[in-house]
Every structure is written in C-alpha cells, then in structure tokens.
C-alpha cells in the first residue's frame, strides 16, 4: 500500500481528475483516427478505426457506470466527447475527410 494520501500523485504532481482522464482517452482516440500525432514520437499513424472504436466503447462504458455520480461539468464533458468521437467515427468509417482540421 502506498504512503501517498488519496488524491495525490506519487511524483508530486496534482491528482488526475475525471475530466483529465476523459480527455486523455479522447486524445488516444484522436491518435487512432490519425488526427493527432503520437505524443511520444510526434508521428501520425494511419487511421486505426478498431482502436478508435475501442476508445469510444471505453468512454461509453465509463458513461454508463458513472451515471448519477458525476458533477454537471463532468457529465457534460463526457457526453460532448462521446458525441464528437461518435460523429468522427461515422465520418472516418465512411471514408470522408474532416471538414475541420484540428
């Protein structure tokens, strides 16, 4: 068991918030879509729709399992991220190009 109090990171950095966690998963989906470069390498990869779909499924599961336990702001961010990623998935699956580039 760690000596760290709840809510603090072992490196002394602030604790991970729910919003930061959701945005991290959304960023991973964007990398899978090929919209963002990999933060470790700076390279953009070919779209991986299976990986993007998996991130969307994880976020949907998170949405389902946290229902009733989130603040209004957390709920709004999670719903907005899911909406945008699902829209992006339909766009990518149909072979369409993005209207707005990030």
C-alpha positions as CSV (number, residue, x, y, z in Angstrom):
1,X,0.0,0.0,0.0
2,X,1.3,3.5,-0.9
3,X,2.0,6.2,1.6
4,X,0.5,8.8,-0.7
5,X,-2.7,10.3,0.5
6,X,-5.7,9.8,-1.7
7,X,-5.8,12.3,-4.5
8,X,-2.1,12.9,-4.8
9,X,0.2,11.5,-7.4
10,X,3.4,9.8,-6.4
11,X,5.5,12.3,-8.4
12,X,4.1,15.3,-6.5
13,X,2.0,16.3,-9.5
14,X,-1.7,17.1,-9.0
15,X,-4.0,14.1,-8.9
16,X,-5.6,13.0,-12.1
17,X,-9.1,14.5,-12.4
18,X,-12.0,12.7,-14.1
19,X,-12.1,15.4,-16.8
20,X,-8.4,14.9,-17.5
21,X,-8.9,11.1,-17.7
22,X,-11.8,11.5,-20.2
23,X,-9.8,14.0,-22.3
24,X,-6.8,11.6,-22.2
25,X,-9.0,8.8,-23.6
26,X,-10.4,11.2,-26.2
27,X,-6.8,12.1,-27.2
28,X,-6.0,8.4,-27.6
29,X,-9.0,8.1,-29.9
30,X,-7.8,11.1,-31.9
31,X,-4.4,9.4,-32.3
32,X,-6.1,6.2,-33.6
33,X,-8.1,8.3,-36.1
34,X,-4.8,9.8,-37.3
35,X,-5.9,13.3,-36.3
36,X,-3.2,13.8,-33.7
37,X,0.4,12.7,-33.7
38,X,1.6,10.2,-31.1
39,X,2.9,12.4,-28.2
40,X,5.9,10.1,-27.7
41,X,7.1,10.0,-31.3
42,X,5.5,13.0,-32.9
43,X,4.5,10.8,-35.8
44,X,1.0,10.5,-37.2
45,X,-0.2,7.0,-37.9
46,X,-2.5,5.5,-40.4
47,X,-6.1,5.5,-39.1
48,X,-6.9,2.6,-36.8
49,X,-10.7,2.5,-36.6
50,X,-10.7,-0.6,-34.4
51,X,-8.5,1.3,-31.8
52,X,-10.7,4.4,-32.1
53,X,-13.9,2.3,-31.7
54,X,-12.4,0.6,-28.6
55,X,-11.7,4.1,-27.0
56,X,-15.3,5.1,-27.8
57,X,-16.6,1.8,-26.2
58,X,-14.5,2.5,-23.1
59,X,-15.9,6.0,-22.8
60,X,-19.4,4.7,-23.3
61,X,-18.9,2.2,-20.5
62,X,-17.5,4.9,-18.3
63,X,-20.6,7.0,-19.1
64,X,-22.9,4.1,-18.2
65,X,-21.1,3.1,-15.0
66,X,-20.7,6.6,-13.6
67,X,-24.3,7.8,-14.3
68,X,-25.6,9.6,-11.3
69,X,-22.1,10.0,-9.7
70,X,-20.7,12.9,-11.8
71,X,-20.8,16.6,-11.4
72,X,-22.8,18.5,-14.1
73,X,-19.5,19.7,-15.6
74,X,-18.1,16.1,-15.7
75,X,-21.3,14.7,-17.3
76,X,-21.3,17.5,-19.9
77,X,-17.7,16.9,-20.9
78,X,-18.2,13.1,-21.1
79,X,-21.3,13.5,-23.2
80,X,-19.7,16.0,-25.5
81,X,-16.6,13.9,-26.0
82,X,-18.7,10.8,-26.8
83,X,-20.9,12.8,-29.2
84,X,-17.9,14.2,-31.1
85,X,-16.0,10.9,-31.2
86,X,-19.0,9.0,-32.5
87,X,-19.5,11.6,-35.2
88,X,-15.9,11.4,-36.1
89,X,-16.1,7.6,-36.3
90,X,-19.0,7.7,-38.7
91,X,-17.1,10.3,-40.8
92,X,-13.9,8.1,-40.8
93,X,-15.8,4.9,-41.4
94,X,-17.5,6.4,-44.5
95,X,-14.1,7.4,-45.9
96,X,-14.9,11.1,-45.6
97,X,-12.4,13.8,-45.0
98,X,-12.7,16.0,-42.0
99,X,-14.5,19.3,-42.6
100,X,-12.5,21.0,-39.8
101,X,-8.9,20.0,-39.3
102,X,-7.6,20.1,-35.7
